[in-house]
C-alpha cells in the first residue's frame, strides 16, 4: 500500500485484494456491531460505513481485473 498526500487530501494506492479486504472488514463491522454503539466503537456512523463500503465495491466493479 502506498500513501500519497496531494493538496491536503490523502490518496491510498491499494491492490484489488487489499481493497476487497477493506470492504469485507467494513461489512463485518456492520454485521457485528449494534447500530447504537457503532459510532462510539468505530468512530464513524453506520451510514458513513455503508456509503464507504458501497463506494469501494463500485471501484472494484469498475476496475480492470487483477492479473
Secondary structure in CASP SS format (residue, H / E / C, confidence):
PFRMAT SS
TARGET T0000
AUTHOR 0000-0000-0000
METHOD secondary structure of the structure
MODEL  1
X C 1.00
X E 1.00
X E 1.00
X E 1.00
X E 1.00
X E 1.00
X C 1.00
X C 1.00
X E 1.00
X E 1.00
X E 1.00
X E 1.00
X E 1.00
X C 1.00
X C 1.00
X H 1.00
X H 1.00
X H 1.00
X H 1.00
X H 1.00
X H 1.00
X H 1.00
X H 1.00
X H 1.00
X H 1.00
X H 1.00
X H 1.00
X H 1.00
X H 1.00
X H 1.00
X H 1.00
X H 1.00
X C 1.00
X C 1.00
X H 1.00
X H 1.00
X H 1.00
X H 1.00
X H 1.00
X H 1.00
X H 1.00
X H 1.00
X C 1.00
X C 1.00
X C 1.00
X H 1.00
X H 1.00
X H 1.00
X H 1.00
X H 1.00
X H 1.00
X H 1.00
X H 1.00
X H 1.00
X H 1.00
X H 1.00
X H 1.00
X H 1.00
X H 1.00
X H 1.00
X H 1.00
X H 1.00
X C 1.00
X C 1.00
X C 1.00
X C 1.00
X C 1.00
END
